Amino acid sequence: MARLLARKDRGGLVPRTAARQQHDRRVGLISPTGTGLAKQTRVYSALFETDDQALRGFSAKEIDLPLDPPRRLVANPGENPD
């Protein structure tokens, strides 16, 4: 994660600033720049377009079916057996 953030910082997309905790250099604050937000919007748009193309012709049930087992795996530990 640190390397990824360093690259984004160098690219001017997500600058890092030191947090108030001077005793721990691992703590820092990040926030996207306007350029970073614009690129994020373009990336999301491309991802959604690709998904739409790949899933063309599938019904909602067909799309949802493979996702059901992982969703249940995540939900099961939080369920109360009582």
N, C-alpha and C positions, 0 to 999 in steps of 0.2 A: 504494500500500500504506500509505503514511504517513497519508493522509487516512482510509482505512478504519479503521486502528488508532486514530486520534484519535477517531473517532465511537464506536467500541466502548469506548474508555477513558471518554469522557464519559457513555456509557450505563451504566457500571459493569459491563461484561461482561468486558473484558480490560484490566486496569490495566497501565500501563507504568511500569517503574522503570529508573533509570539503571544501566548496567553499570559495572563497576570501571574501565573504560578512560576516564579523565577527559579524555583528549586528543581523543576522537572522540565528539561528541554524537549521532552517528547510531547508535551501538551502544546497544541497550536490551534489557531483558528483559520478556517478556510472559507472562502465565499467566491462564487463564480463572478467573473467580470462580464460586462456586456457582450464581449466577443465570445466568451465561454457559453453564455446563455444562448446566443444566436447559433453557435455550432451545435449545441444540444438540441435545439429545435429542429435543425436540419437533419441530424442523426435520427431523432425520433420519427420524423416524417419518412425518412428512407426505410426505417425498420417497419413501420406500419404499412407502407406500400408493399414491401417485400412479403410481409405476412398476408396481406390481402391477395396478392398474386398466388402465393403458395397454397392458400386455403380455398381458392376459388372452386366452387362446385361442391364443397363439403357442407353438410348440414351442421347446425349448432350442436346437435347431439353427437355427431361424429367428431367434432372438434373437442368437445368436452370429455368424451369417454376416456381417452388416455390420461387425462389429468385427474380423474377421480381417485385412483389409488394413492398417488402422492399427496393429494389434499387430505385424504383420510389418515395417512401416516402422520401428517403434521398435526391434525386435529385430535387424534386419539389420546396422546398423553395428557391433554388438557381436559378431557372429559371426566366427569365425576361418575364413578361406577354405582353410586347409591341410588 
